[in-house]
Amino acid sequence: MTSTLNMWRKLSPYPAGKWTFSKAVCLKAPYFATIKPCFEELDVGHAVVRIKEHRAIHNHIGSVHAIAMCNLAEVCAGVVSMVSLPEGMRWIPAGMTVRYLGRAKGVLRAYASMREIVPGEKGSVPVIVEVKNEAGEVVFDAEIAIHVSPMKTA
């Protein structure tokens, strides 16, 4: 089990645990703090992250900006990738394809999923992210390609 997943499992059952974990992610990668993400679920191959609409992430028409949703998809996909890799493996994002499917308002949840990574595997792996509004409608989706490979040994 990765140290990130271990930290999630230790913190998430406590009243402020999910918030504390989410803040730790933003300390590691400060740009994510702009959307104020809150992890709700995290396990190998699966993550759910929530954001609330606020003025700082609005576009010119008063809804959540497209790049804020890209940021949400990236934090969700990145952390699920981190906790899903077998020991001795590494990953790096290689590309993102997105679709804007509806006006994003209110509370939004990103649902990320990815297949199991085989130890020693090398190549591109897709992470699929859907962002849904409070009514359960998909307003944005993304496929984020991550490149996985074994860590180099000295």
C-alpha positions in Angstrom: 0.0 0.0 0.0 1.3 3.5 -0.9 2.0 6.0 1.8 -0.6 8.3 0.3 -3.3 5.6 0.5 -2.1 4.7 4.0 -2.5 8.4 5.0 -6.0 8.5 3.5 -7.1 5.3 5.4 -5.7 6.7 8.7 -7.3 10.2 8.3 -10.6 9.7 6.5 -12.6 8.1 9.3 -12.1 11.2 11.5 -14.4 14.2 11.4 -11.8 16.5 9.8 -9.8 13.7 8.3 -10.9 14.1 4.6 -10.4 17.9 4.9 -6.9 17.4 6.4 -6.0 14.9 3.6 -7.2 17.3 0.9 -5.2 20.2 2.4 -2.1 17.9 2.5 -2.6 17.2 -1.3 -2.8 21.0 -1.9 0.4 21.6 0.1 2.2 19.1 -2.1 0.8 20.6 -5.3 -0.3 24.2 -4.5 -2.1 25.0 -7.7 -4.9 22.5 -6.7 -5.8 24.8 -3.8 -7.4 27.2 -6.2 -10.4 25.0 -6.6 -10.6 23.9 -2.9 -10.9 20.2 -3.5 -12.2 17.8 -0.9 -11.6 14.1 -1.3 -14.7 12.0 -0.5 -13.5 8.5 -1.5 -10.1 7.1 -2.4 -9.0 3.6 -3.1 -7.0 1.7 -5.7 -8.5 2.4 -9.1 -11.2 4.8 -7.8 -11.5 8.4 -6.4 -14.2 10.9 -5.8 -13.4 14.6 -5.2 -15.9 17.4 -4.5 -15.6 21.1 -5.2 -18.1 23.9 -4.5 -18.8 26.7 -7.0 -17.3 30.0 -5.8 -16.5 33.3 -7.4 -12.8 32.7 -7.8 -13.4 29.8 -10.2 -16.2 31.5 -12.2 -16.0 32.2 -15.9 -17.6 35.2 -17.7 -21.1 33.6 -17.6 -21.1 32.9 -13.9 -20.5 29.1 -13.9 -17.4 27.1 -13.1 -14.6 27.8 -15.5 -13.5 25.1 -17.9 -9.9 25.1 -16.6 -11.2 24.8 -13.0 -12.9 21.6 -14.1 -9.6 20.5 -15.8 -7.9 21.1 -12.5 -10.5 19.1 -10.7 -10.1 16.2 -13.1 -6.3 16.4 -12.8 -6.2 16.3 -9.0 -8.7 13.4 -8.9 -6.8 11.4 -11.6 -3.4 12.2 -10.2 -4.1 11.0 -6.7 -5.9 7.9 -7.9 -2.9 7.2 -10.1 -0.5 7.6 -7.1 -2.4 5.2 -4.9 -3.0 2.6 -7.6 0.6 2.0 -8.7 2.3 -1.2 -7.5 5.4 -0.8 -5.5 8.5 0.1 -7.6 6.5 1.9 -10.2 6.2 5.6 -11.2 3.8 7.7 -13.3 3.7 11.0 -15.0 0.7 12.7 -16.9 1.2 12.5 -20.6 -2.0 14.2 -22.0 -5.6 15.1 -21.3 -8.6 15.1 -23.6 -11.7 16.9 -22.2 -15.3 17.5 -23.2 -17.5 20.3 -21.8 -21.0 18.8 -21.7 -23.0 21.3 -19.7 -23.0 24.4 -17.6 -21.2 23.6 -14.3 -23.0 25.1 -11.2 -23.2 24.4 -7.5 -21.4 21.4 -6.0 -19.5 19.3 -8.5 -18.0 15.8 -8.0 -15.3 14.2 -10.0 -15.3 10.4 -10.3 -12.0 8.9 -11.5 -11.5 5.3 -12.4 -8.6 3.4 -13.8 -7.6 -0.2 -14.5 -5.2 -2.2 -12.5 -1.5 -1.6 -13.3 0.6 -4.7 -13.7 4.0 -4.6 -11.9 6.8 -3.8 -14.4 4.3 -2.5 -17.0 5.5 0.3 -19.2 3.3 2.5 -21.3 0.2 4.7 -21.4 -2.8 4.0 -19.1 -6.0 6.0 -19.3 -7.7 7.5 -16.3 -11.3 8.3 -16.9 -12.9 11.2 -15.0 -16.5 12.3 -15.1 -17.6 15.5 -13.3 -21.3 15.5 -12.3 -23.5 18.2 -10.8 -25.8 17.8 -7.9 -28.5 16.4 -10.2 -26.1 13.6 -11.3 -25.7 15.0 -14.8 -22.3 14.7 -16.4 -21.2 18.3 -17.2 -17.6 17.5 -18.1 -15.5 14.4 -18.8 -11.8 13.8 -19.4 -9.5 11.0 -20.3 -6.1 11.6 -18.8 -3.3 9.5 -20.2 -0.6 8.6 -17.6 2.7 7.1 -18.6 3.7 4.3 -16.2 7.1 2.6 -15.9 9.2 0.8 -13.4 11.5 3.0 -11.2 15.1 2.9 -12.3 17.4 1.1 -9.9 20.8 2.4 -9.2 
